[in-house]
Amino acid sequence: MIEQRLENIETKISYQEDMVEELNKVVYQQQQKLNHLEAVCATLTRHIQSLAEAGPEGRAVNEMPPHY
């Protein structure tokens, strides 16, 4: 009886260890995706800011016109 209970506990611990390992993999993958998305957002933010600074004609607002 005690041996059966001990075996059941060992089996449950083994399943829990496997589950923790799988969850760690998922968390790692999600963090990688999050890092990538943050980098993409930063790039898009810089791009949008540069477009906003360029003004409606596509050149920088503070840029001197070519005839000066």
CORWOSUL-V229143 format. One record per residue. PHI is phi in radians with two decimals (none if undefined). OMEGA is omega in whole degrees, 0 to 359 (999 if undefined). Layout:
phi = <PHI;PHI>
omega = <OMEGA;OMEGA>
This chain:
phi = <none;-1.16;-1.12;-1.13;-1.12;-1.09;-1.12;-1.09;-1.12;-1.08;-1.12;-1.10;-1.11;-1.09;-1.11;-1.15;-1.09;-1.10;-1.14;-1.10;-1.09;-1.11;-1.12;-1.08;-1.10;-1.12;-1.08;-1.07;-1.10;-1.13;-1.14;-1.09;-1.12;-1.09;-1.05;-1.11;-1.15;-1.12;-1.14;-1.11;-1.09;-1.11;-1.11;-1.12;-1.08;-1.09;-1.13;-1.13;-1.11;-1.18;-1.19;-1.16;-1.24;-1.24;1.38;-1.24;-1.58;1.55;-2.08;-1.06;-1.10;-1.54;-1.35;-1.28;-1.07;-1.10;-1.44;-1.60>
omega = <180;179;179;179;179;178;178;179;178;179;180;179;179;178;180;177;177;181;179;178;178;179;177;177;180;179;178;180;179;178;177;179;179;178;179;181;177;178;179;179;179;179;179;178;178;180;180;178;179;176;179;178;182;180;185;182;177;175;182;183;184;182;179;176;185;184;178;999>
